Amino acid sequence: MSADKSFYASRAHPESAGLSATLRHAGGWPALSITGSPQTVELTLVNRTPLPVTTGSATLRLQFRPGVLRDTDQIALAPESEAQWVLALEDVRPGKDVTLVMVGVSSFTLAPGAALTVRLDGISAAPEGGSRATNVDLSYSDFFHPSGTEVAGARLIHLPVLRRHAPASPPIKDIRTGAVALSGPFSAGFVGGNQVVNDGFTLNTLTLRIVNTARHSVPLAATSEVGDGATEIHLGFRAGKLGAQWGLVSERGDHVGIASVTDFRAADDHSQPHGGWQVDNHTLRRVSPGTLEPGDYVEIVIEVQTQAEPGQAQLILTYENLRHSDDGDLVLLATLGSVVDSTDGVTIARALTVEAPITGADFASQSHQAMSLTPQTFTVGGDIDAFYPVVFEDLDWMNSAFKFQIMRPYTHIDSDWHGTLMAEVSCHSSNYGHGSEFARIRVAQAGRIFLAGFANYHRRPYHVAWLRGATTYKWRSQGPGLLSPLNNLTVPGPLTITFGDHGGDSTYDVKTSPDPEFDKFYVKFEYEPG
């Protein structure tokens, strides 16, 4: 099957592929804001049929659930859309759905894959109910194929309603070592080492930095400023096994606690011990008003004493009562190895390694996702008719083969009948001459070819999979693995992997069609990747 043959719901009735739709804040993020109202939003429709669609009086209906919008009398077409559409509101009585009806007043044609955008001003989300999510019903009609067949249908759009008024900022640049977690306006990571001795008596210290990586200041409230709640950061931990315990009770009566906290200002590199924080073992509580400007950070020293059962554990920082942001968690995963190795009466302590979190950023500020057994979602941008190199890194090369899955089991993600993929990979890199390199790949895919090729970069434990662009995937590995920070998934393209001053650079180009062994819906292949 050729990779550029798109899959439609019915080849006999191509109009059934219809139009896909998104509703986004004009700043690019798919959410409405409680605090940033009123806002400009963009309704974008894309022609997913194989034929051009033409309209002279298209009708679009957006139906919002009760209590989602307020100040509906302020809603109007943005100047860019006034010449092409007229807007009317239906049934704006309290407790009823609010429907925006847009009727086209000019003729235009959408080629296959082309998009149209309608911009709306004055959209305000109702604050009652706080942060939440809603569904918006879209219906469209009066689009036609050249044969005269109407392209009409309906879409259900998921729309978060959030307390913050800007999308999450780019990944953190300041933290150069250790794991990184992202949540709301903050990025957090360990600085200066991230290993804990798991011997039952060593009191370990970890330094954790929480950085404001938003493009706006973050006010910190004292007790009197936000009702009866000051800004607080809580330290918690959770063992992976039911009933398991992370750590031994220390002299202070806890397993893990906060030893100290320091505020740093990016503007003048000035540090202020405690900086208006009250330290209460597992909680930081703001006792005087303050502000974290972009780039400012709070540095926390954490003490850990542990002799835990093997398994997974989490170190959790929960922040509360920020003025313009939702409460959130910064979660770091910890892998707990065997407690001790004992030989001839000599006890050898094993390190507890705090690994990369569920989502984060690498040293060069590229986003990445670290894995355990929990599936994680990622999206490859670019062109839907191209296949882009995506690097998966084996973090446990010394101990086992690298086994991971790439999945999209639900066909309607990204668009109706977009297609499905279930791929299992077992592989091992020679890692610069050690040998025993192999790859076994099994693929089942429907609708489209999604996995177009596979290769190994011989000088590192890197494995390259070519994945179709403009598509969302999930992945998980059976052992430590990484969706590599070498990737730029937002704007994908050719990828060059360098090997320092030793030469051996490799460039992986974008593919326009699958390799022959992958150009089929079912792949069962074993080979030595080149």
N, C-alpha and C positions, 0 to 999 in steps of 0.2 A: 504493500500500500504506500502510495506517495504521501510524504509528510504535508504537502500543501493542499491536500484534498480535505477540506473542512467537513465536519460531521454536522448534519442538520437533523432536526427531530424527525423529519420525513422527507426523503428525496422526492417523493411524488407531490408533496405539498411544502415547498420551501418557505412559504410565508409563515409556517408554524414555528420557525426559529425565532421570529419576532424581533423585538427591540429590547435590549438590556437597558437598565436604568440605575443611576446612582444619584443620591442627594447629599451634597457636601457643603460645608461652610466654604465661603469664597477663598479663605486662606488655605484650603486644601485638605482639611481634616473632616472625617465623616461623622460629625456630631453637632448638636446644638448646645449653646452655653446658657446657663442661668445668669451668670454674672456679666457676660459680654454683650447683652442685648442693647438695642436691636442689632441684627446681623444681616448680612447679605449671603444668600445661599444660592447654589447652582444645581439645577436639575439637568442632568446630562443623559441623553438617550443615544444608543449606538445601534446601527443597523447590523443585526447578526444574520441576516438572510444572504443568500448568494447573489441576489439581484438588487439593482437600485430601487429605492422607494421614492415616490414623488407625492407631494401633498400641496394643496392650495388652501385648505381649511382644517388642518389637523386639530384634534381636540385632546387635551391632556387634563386629567383630573387627579389631584393630590388630596387624599382624605386623611386627616390627622385625627387621632383618638381624642376623646374629651380630656381637657386639662393639660394638654401638651403645649398649646399656644396661648398667649395673652396679647392684648392690644392689637387684635386682628384688624382694626380700622387703619392701622399704620402700614399694613402690607400693600406693596405696590410693585409693579414691574420696574426693574432697574433700567436706566436710560438705554443701555445697550440692547434691551429686548423690547422696548416700547414700539418700535417700528414693525416688528414681526408678529406681535401677539397682543391680544386684549385679555384682561383679567377680571374675573368675577368671583365673589365669595358666596357660598351657599350655606345656609343653616348655621349661623354663628350664635345660636341661643346657648346659654349656660347649660353645661351637662351634655351637650350634643357634639357629634363629630363636626369638625370644621373642614370644608371642602373648598379647595382652590381650583377654579376651572379656567384653563388657558386655551384660547381659540386662536389658531393661526390666521393671519390676514395677508400673507404673502406666499407665493409659490416657491418651493425649493425642492431639490433632489438630494438624497443621501446615497452615496455609493456604498457598496458592501464594506463594512468596517468603519464607515464615516460616522461622525457624531454631531449632534446639535445640542446646544446649551441654552437654557432659559434661566436668567438671573432674576432673583426676587429680593427686594429690599424690605426692611422693616420687620423681619422675622424675629420674634421674641419668645423665648421659652418660659413657661410659667414656673416660678420657683417652688410652688407647693409640691411636696413629695420629694424634694431634693434630687440627688443624682439618681438616674433611672434609665431604662431603655424602653423604646416604643417601636411599633411598626407603623409605617405609613403605606397606605394603599395607593398605587398608581394604576390608572387605566389610560390607554391611548387608542385612538381610532382615526379613521380617514387618512391612512397612509396606503399607497397602492403600488403594486408591481406594474411593470409595463403591460402585462396581460390584462390588467384591470382587477386582479385579485386584491382584496383589501388585506392589509397587514394590521391587525388589531389584537389587543390582548391586555393582560393585567400583570403587575409585578408587586411583590411585597418587599418593601425596603426597610431594613433594620436600621434604627437611628438612636444612638445613645444621646441622653440629655445629661450634661455634666455641669459641675459647679465651676470648673476652671474655664478660662476664657481664651486659651491658646493651646495648640497641640504640644505634645512632648517635644522637647528640644533635641538637637543633634546629640549623639553620644558624647560622653565625657572625654576630655583630652588630658586632664590633669593627673589622673591616677595611672601610673606606669607599671605597677606590679600588682599581682593578686587578682582576685575575682572582682567583677563589677555587676551591680544590679541596677536596674532602671525602674523608677516608679514616679509618676507625676512630674514635679519639677526637679526631682533629685536623681542623682546617680551616687552609688555607694560602692566602695571597694576596700580591700585590705591593702595596706601600704607597708613595705619593708618586710615582707615575708608572711606566709599564710599557713604554716604548719604548726600543729599542736602535738606535743608528746603525750601519748595515750598510755601512761604507766601507772596512773592512780595516785601519784603524790606530787608530781611536778606542777607548779603553779605557772601556767603559760600566759603570756600577754600577747594580744593582737591589737594592732592599731587600725581603726576603721575610719575612713573619711567619707563624709556625706557632703556632696557638692551641689550647689544650685546651678544646674545646667540649662535652666529656662532662660528666655530672653527678657525676662522681667524680674523685678525684685519680689522676694517672698517675705511678707510681714510675719513676724513671730509675736504672738499675742501673750500678754501677761494675764493673770487670773481675772482682772477686772475688765478686760477688753472684749472678750467673746463670751457673753453670758457669764457662766461660772466656770468656764474651761480655759485653761492656758494651753499654749502649744506644748505638746508632750511627745517624747520619743521613748517607746517601750522596747526593751530587749527581751526576747523570748527564744526558746529552743524547743524542738520537737524531734523525738526519736522516730526512726522509720518503722520499728517493730512495735506492735501493739503491746503496751505495758512495759516497754523497754525504758531504760534510764540512761540519759547522757550525763555522765559525770558523777563524781563522788561529792558528798557534802563537804564543803570547805569549813575552815574555822569560823567564817562569817555566816554559815548556815545555808549556803547556796552552791550551785554547780558552776554558774557562769554569772558574772556581774560586771558593772561599769566601775572602773577605777578612777577615771578622770575625763574631763572634756575641755577642749580649747577651741575658741572661735578664731578663724583666720580671715583677713580681709584681702581680697585679690588686689585692690587698688594700691595698697601701701605695704602689703605683706606683713601687716601688723597682727600679732597674736594677742589674745586676751584670755587668760586662764578663766575657765568657767563661763565667762562672757554672759552673765545674766542667767545661767542655768543652775538649777538645784539638782544635785546628784543624789538619787535615792536608790542605790543598789542596782535595780533593774530598770529604773525610769529616770529620764531627764525631763525636768519640768521648768518651763520658762517663768522666771520670777520678775523680769523687767522687760518692757517692750524692746523690740529690736527688728532688724531687717537683714536678710541675706540678699545682697545684690548679686547679679549674675557673676559667677566665678568664685564667690565667697564659699567657704566650707566650714563644717564643724568636724573636728577630729576627736574621736572617742577611743580611749584605751580600754580594752576588754580583758578581763581575766577569766581563764578557763582551766578547770581541773577535771580530768576525765579518765575513767577506765570503763569504757562502754562496750556493750555487745556489738559485734560486727553488724553492719547494715547502713542505711541512709539516715541522716539527721539533717535538720535545718536550723540555721541561725537566722532569726527574724527580727527586723527592726520595724516597728509599727509607728507611724507618725500620725498625729491627730491635731485637730483644731488649727489648721492653717486657714487664713482668711479667704483665699481665692482658689483653693485646691481641695479636692476630695481627700479624705483619709486614705492612707495606702500602706502597703508593706514593701519593704526591701528584703528579699529572701535570698540567702546564700545556702547552697547545698554543701553538706559535709559528708565525705565518705569515711566511715569508721572501719578500719581494718581489724585484724585479729588483735586481741588485747595485748598479749605478750608472746614472745618466743622464749621458751626455757630450755637450756641445754646445760647439763651437769651443774645445776644449781645456779647458773648465771642467768639473770633476767635481762633480756635485751628489749628496750622500749621500742615500740613501733610508732611512727608518726601518724597522726590523724591529719589528713590533708583536706583543707577547705578548698573545694574546687570552684570553677566558674559557675555562676548562677544560671537560673532558667533562661534569662535573657541578659544581654550585656554588651560591652564594647571592648575592643582589643586596644593594644597600645597605640595604634595609629587612628583610633576613633572610628574604625569600621565596626558595624554591628555584627554580632554573632550569637549563636545559641549553643549552649553546652547541653549535653544529653545524659540521662540515666535511662530509666525505663518509661518515662512520661513522653508521649508524642508532643512535638512542638510544631508550630505552623510557621511557614515562611512563604514569601511570594517572589517569584522571578519576574522582574519587569520586562521592558522591551517589547518586541514584536511577537505576536502570536504565531507567526509563520517562521520563526527562527528558533534555534536551539543554542543555549548559552552554557559555557563551562561553569560548573559549580563544584567547589572543592569541599570534600569531607575529610577531616583529619583524624587519624587513629591516635588516640592519647594513651593507649595501653599496648603499644607495639611490642614491648619486651615480654609480654605475658601470654598473648593469645592472638588469634586471627581477629580481624575487624568485621563484625557482623552488624548490618544496619538495614533498615527498610525505608523506602520512599513511597508515600501513599497519597491518594486522593480518592477515597471510596465513594464519595457523594458526587454525582455527575453534575448537579446544578450549581456548584460553587463557581464563581466568576461570571457565569452566564448559563442560561438554560441549555441542557444537554451538552455541556462543555466537554464531558468525557471523564473516564476514571482510569486509575493506575494503581497497581499493587506490585511493587518491586522488592525483591529480597536480594541482598548482596553479601557475600562472604569473601573476604579478600585479605591480602597481606602484601606489604611493600618490601622490596629488598633493602630499602633504606641505605642506599649507597654501598651496595656490594655484598650484603649479607646473604643474599639468595633466598630460596624458598618462596618466591613471589608467585601469587596466583590470584585468580578472581573467578568465582562462580556466581552467575547471575540468573535469576528467574524472574520473568516479568509477565504479568497479565494486564492488558490495557484495552480499553474500549472507546470507540468514538474517534479518538485521535491517537497518534503516536506521541508519547510524552518523553520517553527516555530514548535518546537518539544515539548514544555512544558512551563508552567508558574507557578510562585510561588511568595509568598510575605514573606519578612523578617519582622516578626511581631513587632520587637522592633524599627524599623525605617520605614520611608515612602519609603522603597525600594521595587521595583518590579523586579523580575528576569524572563527574557525570554530566552529560549534556542534556539539559532539561528545556522543554518548550517554554517560551516566554509568555508574558501576560497571563500567568497561571499561578494559582495557589496550591501549595503542597503541605503535607505533614512528613515528619521523619522521626525516627528514634533508633537508638543503637542498643545492643545488649551489654556493652561495656562503655567505658569512658570514650567519648567521641565529640567532635566539634564540627559544626557548620562553619567552615573556616573564615576568619576575618580577612583572608585574601579576596573574598568575594565582594563585589559591589552589586547586590541584588536589585537595588532600586533602578540603577542605570547600567544594566549588564553589557558586556562586550567581550572582546578578546582578552585573555588573561595570560600574563607572563609571570612565571615563578622563577625567582632568582636564587642563586646559591652562593651569595657573598662574593668573595674574590676568587673562588675556586672554579668559576665557569660553570657550565652545565645548565645555563638558563633554558627554560622551555616555554614556548608560547602555544597556547591553545586557542584556536580561532573559533568564531561563531560558525555553527553548521546551518546550512539552509535545507538540508535533508538528512534523514537518518543514515547511519552506517548500514550496509546490507543486512548484517546479522541482527539488527534491531528494527528493521523495517517490516514488522509484523506484529500482530496483536499478542501473540504468545511467544516468549523467548525463553529458551533453556540452553544456556551456553556456558562453557568453561574454557578459559584461555589464559595465556600470560599477557597481560595488557602491555602495550608499548607506548 
